Amino acid sequence: MTEEKLQLHDTESNLDADTKRRDSGRPTGTYDRLIQPCVAELVGTAFFVFVGCVSVIENVEAAGRLQPALAHGLAVAVLVACLAEVSGAHFNPPFTLAVYLCGGIPMKMVVPYIVCQLIGGVLGATMSKVMTSAEHYATAEGAAFAVVQSDMQVMGAVFGEVAMTCLVTTVVLMSAVNSKSKNPMAPFLIGCTVIVNILAGADVSGTCLNPARALGPAVLTGHWTYHWVYWVGPLSGGLVAVVLVRLLLGDQKLRVIFK
């Protein structure tokens, strides 16, 4: 009888230890819940914009669109894989808004996330300027978006930003937020979607898909011509993706109709 009690006590002790071990991994402090995710968004966005800008500034003619497409897409995939468990790895204001509207993050994190992403965009563009030569930087127009040169191109550029941002945001929501279709390969899928979009639409709009990616180079170079395109297009595309998921593609928890 005594031996059985001892075994029972040992079992309960092990269970208590396991519970404490699991609980210790949960973010309970202010830093883990609020500050660290914002730091991750700032750092992740900074490195994404840094790699993206350098890939454009140092792009060789023989590589064409392939060099910036691979650089942007692979950077996204790596950063999402590393930081998704910390902040969700948005690195993009439209993604943050879309994830919030689909119940993925609390409202109190939306503004801090977006502010950190915009600061990260400026920081990343600054890093790219420090790294590259003045000659290459000037030739690439500071990696600012100079694809749209006239009013005749604006409609196509805006539509391209809306459609391509809608596509990548839908992939984000379906692979990382929607419980029915969550996929451990989400970083790879999101990165591939970025690559596909740049290969398809870089010559139409520059394939920004991200106001933070556009803001950094604009601040560093003072290039504000048609800058609004890279806010209106991506934000609208993100909202269209939310409508698709909440009305048609999401699971019963996300859908607001056809329950």
SVG drawing of the C-alpha trace seen along z (x, -y; Angstrom):
<svg xmlns="http://www.w3.org/2000/svg" viewBox="-26 -64 56 66">
<polyline fill="none" stroke="black" stroke-width="0.4" points="0.0,0.0 2.8,-2.4 4.6,-1.5 1.4,-2.4 1.2,-5.7 4.8,-6.5 4.2,-5.6 1.1,-7.8 3.0,-10.7 5.8,-10.3 3.3,-10.3 1.6,-13.4 5.0,-15.1 5.9,-14.3 2.6,-15.7 3.1,-18.9 6.6,-19.2 5.3,-18.7 2.6,-21.3 5.1,-23.9 7.4,-23.1 4.6,-23.7 3.4,-26.9 6.9,-28.3 6.8,-28.4 3.8,-30.6 4.2,-34.4 2.9,-35.7 5.1,-38.8 4.6,-42.2 7.8,-41.9 6.8,-38.5 3.2,-39.5 3.6,-43.1 7.1,-44.3 8.9,-41.3 6.3,-40.9 6.7,-44.6 10.5,-44.2 10.2,-41.2 8.0,-43.1 10.5,-46.0 13.6,-43.7 11.9,-41.4 10.6,-44.3 14.0,-46.0 15.9,-42.9 13.2,-42.2 13.4,-45.8 17.2,-45.7 17.5,-42.5 14.9,-43.7 16.4,-47.1 20.0,-45.7 18.7,-43.1 17.3,-45.9 20.3,-48.3 22.8,-45.6 20.7,-43.8 22.7,-42.7 21.1,-43.1 21.5,-39.4 19.4,-38.3 16.4,-40.5 13.5,-40.1 14.8,-36.8 17.3,-38.3 14.9,-40.7 12.1,-38.1 14.2,-35.4 15.7,-37.8 12.3,-39.1 10.6,-35.7 13.4,-33.8 13.8,-36.7 10.1,-36.5 10.2,-32.7 13.2,-32.7 12.0,-35.5 8.5,-34.1 9.9,-30.7 12.1,-32.3 9.7,-34.9 6.2,-33.6 6.0,-32.2 7.1,-35.5 4.9,-38.0 3.1,-36.2 5.7,-37.6 3.5,-40.1 6.1,-42.7 3.4,-44.4 0.5,-46.7 -2.1,-45.1 -1.2,-41.7 -1.6,-43.0 -5.0,-44.5 -6.2,-41.4 -5.0,-39.1 -6.8,-41.3 -10.0,-41.4 -9.9,-37.6 -9.3,-37.3 -5.6,-36.5 -4.4,-39.3 -6.0,-41.6 -6.9,-45.2 -4.3,-46.6 -1.5,-45.2 -2.6,-46.6 -1.2,-50.2 2.0,-49.2 2.7,-46.5 2.1,-49.0 4.3,-51.7 7.1,-49.2 6.8,-48.0 7.0,-51.5 10.0,-52.3 11.6,-49.0 11.0,-49.9 13.0,-53.2 15.7,-51.4 16.0,-48.7 16.3,-51.3 19.0,-53.1 20.9,-49.9 20.8,-49.3 22.2,-52.8 25.1,-52.2 26.0,-48.9 25.8,-49.8 28.0,-52.2 26.8,-55.7 27.1,-55.0 24.9,-51.9 22.5,-53.6 22.1,-56.6 21.7,-54.3 18.9,-52.4 17.3,-55.7 17.8,-54.7 15.6,-51.6 12.6,-54.0 9.7,-53.0 10.1,-54.6 8.1,-52.2 5.0,-54.4 6.0,-57.4 2.7,-58.8 -1.0,-59.0 -1.7,-56.5 0.1,-53.8 -1.6,-54.5 -4.8,-52.4 -2.8,-49.3 -0.4,-49.8 -3.1,-50.2 -5.0,-47.2 -1.8,-45.2 -1.0,-46.1 -4.6,-45.3 -4.7,-41.9 -1.2,-40.8 -1.6,-41.9 -5.0,-40.1 -3.3,-36.9 -0.4,-37.0 -2.7,-38.1 -5.1,-35.2 -2.2,-32.8 -1.2,-34.3 -4.8,-34.0 -5.4,-30.5 -2.1,-29.0 -1.5,-30.7 -4.8,-31.8 -7.7,-29.7 -7.7,-26.6 -9.0,-24.3 -6.2,-25.0 -3.3,-25.9 -0.1,-24.6 3.4,-24.1 4.7,-25.1 3.2,-28.6 6.6,-30.3 7.5,-28.5 4.1,-29.2 4.1,-32.9 7.7,-33.2 6.8,-31.5 3.8,-33.8 6.0,-36.8 8.4,-35.4 5.5,-34.7 4.1,-38.1 7.4,-39.9 8.1,-37.8 4.6,-38.5 4.1,-42.2 7.4,-43.9 7.4,-45.9 3.8,-47.1 3.9,-48.5 7.2,-47.5 5.3,-44.8 5.6,-46.5 2.6,-45.0 3.7,-46.6 3.6,-50.3 6.5,-49.7 8.6,-48.5 7.7,-51.6 8.0,-54.1 11.7,-53.4 13.1,-54.1 10.8,-57.1 12.1,-58.7 15.7,-58.0 15.5,-59.4 12.7,-61.9 10.9,-60.0 7.2,-60.6 5.9,-60.5 2.8,-58.2 3.7,-57.0 0.0,-56.8 -0.3,-53.9 1.7,-51.7 -0.6,-52.5 -4.0,-52.4 -3.2,-49.3 -1.9,-47.0 -4.4,-48.1 -7.3,-47.6 -5.9,-44.2 -5.6,-43.1 -9.2,-44.1 -10.4,-42.2 -8.6,-39.1 -10.4,-39.5 -13.8,-39.6 -12.9,-36.4 -11.9,-34.6 -14.7,-35.8 -17.4,-35.2 -16.3,-32.3 -13.0,-30.6 -12.7,-30.5 -13.8,-27.7 -17.1,-27.9 -15.3,-29.9 -14.2,-32.6 -17.1,-32.7 -19.9,-35.2 -22.3,-33.5 -23.1,-30.0 -22.6,-28.6"/>
</svg>
